Amino acid sequence: MLRHLAKTMMCRVQLSRHEHNMGVVSTFEELLTHVDTEYFALCDQDDVWLPDKLERSVRLLESSGADLVYTDLRVVDKNLKEVAPSMWRLSNIIPVSGHPVIPLLLKNSVTGCTVVARRRLLERVLPFPENIPMHDWWLALVAACDKGVQPLNEQTVLYRQHEDNAIGASEFGVKGLRARLGRRHVSVSSYLHERLSARLVLIDALQERHLTYLPFLSWFYCQSSLVRFLLNPAYLVYTATHAGVLGFRNLAADWTLTCVPAV
């Protein structure tokens, strides 16, 4: 049955064309309004699905009862030559399951091109709030607020890296941060500002839809860099308590980027 389902999902094609570039988020939002199947899967045009990706993901959805399943990726170059066998290891991504709202807010572990989810999730996801940073981050957070997310600890996608990647894979640490800054042509201060702004947009959207309430984070991220630095012990205790699953390295990186003033 699952094989038949996967084959059916891949064979039914509907084309939609726009005269101008709508951007990644708006494009996926429009596509999701057309979903009329029990499950849906996200796919980027430059990546390659490995065999049985849909079957394994749907099986995990059914056994876990979660709203959304996501997986690891094998990082490859534009010619599909392997760069890293696991994006999770490369970027120090800790797969989280259940209802990890704060861990996902601090570090999104869900890569959109691996997502398979239930249509019922779209009732709470759509329409997308204005200015959300990425569609997969929003989908993951909304799913975590209800029936939950579930990781499939396997690589199911060849994640192609090239000069036009919207996000791309980055090595964890200073080297990876420099690569992200260079790819986006932004300064450290601009990057940190965008980072906090993105979190605030997501928090506000979740609270406006009554999915969850995060009063401390919504207040803390609005403070000046000096205030955040002075109150950094409170932030560190909060994140360690609510997102300890991310591990020391991720929490330390988040604390540094959030609380240490940068010019």
Secondary structure by P-SEA (a helix, b strand, c coil): caaaaaaaaacbbbbbbbcccccaaaaaaaaaaaccccbbbbbbcccccccaaaaaaaaaaaaacccbbbbbbbbbcccccccccccccccbbbbbcccaaaaaaaccccccccbbbbccccccccccccccccaaaaaaaaaaaccccccccccccccccccccccccccccaaaaaaaaaaacccaaaaaaaaaaaaaaaaaaaaaacccccaaaaaaaaccaaaaaaaaaaaaaaaaaccccccaaaaaaaaaacccccc
